[in-house]
Amino acid sequence: MTDDTVAPRGPFRLRYAAVSDVGRHRKDNQDSGYASEHLLVIADGVGGAAYGDVASSTAVHLLRRLDSDPTDEMLPALAGVVHRIHDRLAEMVESDRELEGTSTTVTAALFDGEQLGMAHVGDSRAYLLRDGRIDQLTKDHTFVQTLIDEGRITEEDSRVHPHRNIILRAVDGVHDTDPDLFLVPLQTGDRILLCSDGCSGALTDGQMAALLGDGSVDSAAVALVQGALDGGTTDNVTVIVAEVTAAGGTDDPETSAAAAVGPMLVGAASAQPRRGGKLGRVLSRQRHGDTGELDAVPDEPVDPEELRYAPQPPHRRTGLRRLLLISALLVLAAALLTGGYLWSQQQYYVAEDGPQVAIYRGVQLDLPGIDLSSTYEVDDLKVADLSEFNQTKVEDGIVADDLEDARRIVQNLNEQAEGPAREPSRSPSADPTRKPSDKPSDEPSREPSDGPTRRAGAASSWSGEDDTVVLR
């Protein structure tokens, strides 16, 4: 330890080592790591061309502020820094749009001399090796983990699943993310491993347990990285190994890198200078100092993991794209309306136009501000001259196939109206010389006489000066 290192308050202390490697298939290291007697951090940047290395190094540099003798409020302190990382990334993207889309995983452990306070977002992992048994402390925020939880695939299946690289939660400055927070009690001899998915995705639990428990923390860290590379990982590989020992001891600088150099900063965080001025400045990609990285093995690069983070952040120029989409929808709507109107003007129907029967061009449909029909021809036929049945049909409107069909409908209505329904009504004729009696006659009806006079003795039902009855 260096002289300015403050020992934890509890009965234990940590012996630690950190190693990061760019990997055999990557040009840039987007992992960042930090290890000290109080703090262990892994951050795996996501975003490829959107500078995931900036996100991971930003996370580590902010978390380093917790590297002091911890208080009893470890979990609130960790949660607060994770939210500060979120805010800081949002500020950076606002200042430099080239960073839009960047995000990072965060797995951090604060040590108070007795237990670990853990904060976790993403798919970097933390493991505990105790008495030869390895246990995963964190739970991946990934798509395949949801399938495992549902019992649809196994852990082994997840290693070869086509969507194994898709993570569902990360710190990105856009989506508010609460980290998983929990405490891990420790005992002497425990070993803790924090690693990026470049390690855990290439090695089984059994392989990691064997490598993690063998030799010193320095040799175990190197062996884990080398094992992941030999296991075929295509990603950056970063591991942090810590061992719980009794408080009060010291390590030999000849055999312990941590004893010689103190807290260890590796990966992108060690290569990232504190950026000043415009954030869009070209990033420095060269290595600085002893980061504990292995020499990269040159190979053909593959596409960066730009699609690893499932909740995609907003793309640039979203306003312009939204405007173009709205414009396209308006043009489509206008075309549909125009086509519909032209079609309607080829339709005809028969209806009333005031008191008369008329032919209309268009369709019987009321739309606010749009007139879809107009009077085409007005016939002399009046609606009142139609039968009640035909009047109802005309009032409702009779749809025609075309103009000629509409004219045939009007002609049929005229022909039906030329019958009795259209002729003026006539009342039966009455003889003006015949008057009804004041009272109905009680005498049965008689045949008219052959002569001009009535039979004698017959009671007359007609009033007058004589008994003469005029027959017609």
Phi, psi and omega in degrees: 000151173279164186294332184271005179281130179265123181289146177300159185280335188278193184280354184239164168223168181250135167257130193221162174205149181223135179221139177222142178224141182292338180093168185271353184233015181233148175269331185235149177261117179258002173276150171223146179215155178211138180218135174208182180290344182249338193216134174234131184219135169235133175222126181247110182290142179238137176142346177058248182295344179273018172067062174297334178294328177293318180295314182293318180292325176298317179299314182294317182295325177287321179291334179299340179294343178274359185283079176204178181300112187293154173265185178286351183258052182296313184294313175299324179295316179296315179300319180298320180290322177300318177292328177292324175299315177305310182296320182294318178297321178298318178296318181295317179294323179296326181275334183217103185292347176294339181272359182296129181105352181282153178198174181206150168278160177218123170228113187229145179227121173264138183241126182252014180096354181219327182210168176256138167258121188250141170230135187213131172218127175108211184236010166291157189232159171233135180235155174236124175255117181224124179053042177080358180253132180255134178233136176279122182276327184259162177240127183296140172262070185230165178294316182293332178294325176296324177292322177296315180299326180277357180077015183275332175221167177260172176301319179294321178299324184295336182289339180241008181293139182297339180249028184293340183269358183276120176256148185261341180223136175203167177269115189229357181081000181242307182262123176296126183229121174271128181286156168290131183234132179196164180251147179231105175295146184238164173216162183301136180095346177297144171239137181247137176236125168247132183209155173280169183291347174297334176270306185294335179281344183255341184241143175281167178301321180295319178295318179294320180299317181294316182288323183291326184270000186259129174073198180283171179295326179294311181291326178295319179296314179296318181296322179295317178296312180296323178297320178294319178296316178292334179282358174095015179300143177253010186246172168296152180231123178224131178226147172232126180243132177227147179235137180273122178232171179292144180292153175099343180277171177226160180250154181280121179299340180286334183245350182236120178295322180295322179295331182276321187247349182081208181307141186246125179246122186229166177075210184301327181296328180281334181268348182269112173289159174295117189281129176243166180069210183292134183288344179279004178303145181301131183286143174281125183255354185280157178279147179233123174072188181272103181263355183080010180281147171278155177295134181289144176265117183296141179198171179292125181287153175248170180300137178294162186279065183288337184255019185288329184268112187296311179288089185295133177288165181300140178279161178292155179060038179295328179297316179294318179295321178295320179296317179296321179295315179298318180298317180297320179294322178294318178298317179298316180297319179297320179296318179295318179295318180296314178298319178296321180293316179298320177296319182297329182282001174256007180256152181223153173205161181252132180205181181274144173233091189068232181276353188248164177274137184219159172258130179248144172257130182125199180234151179278083181214127181263118174237138182302121176080002182232124178259113185262004178211157177209156180291128181256312178218141177245126181267160178288344183294131179265146180297326182294339181277355181272161174294163181300323180295313180290327176300316180298318180298317181292320179298323178282336183097129180250115182285134179248157179288324180198188183296317181297321178294323178296320179293323177296322178297316179296320179298318179296321178297321178295316181296320179290332180280347181280354178281201182304329184296335183264337181291147178295143182289143180238143177259153179299145180286152180230143179282120183290341182272353183260132181240138175288147180289158179295331181230149179292146183280137177272354184275137177297156183295147182239155171286145177296147181286159179283341183246179183285349182247160178278166174294147179291147177081354179281137179283129181274137175260007180248143178263149178165181182280338178225182182265014183286134176239126181271123179257142177235000000 
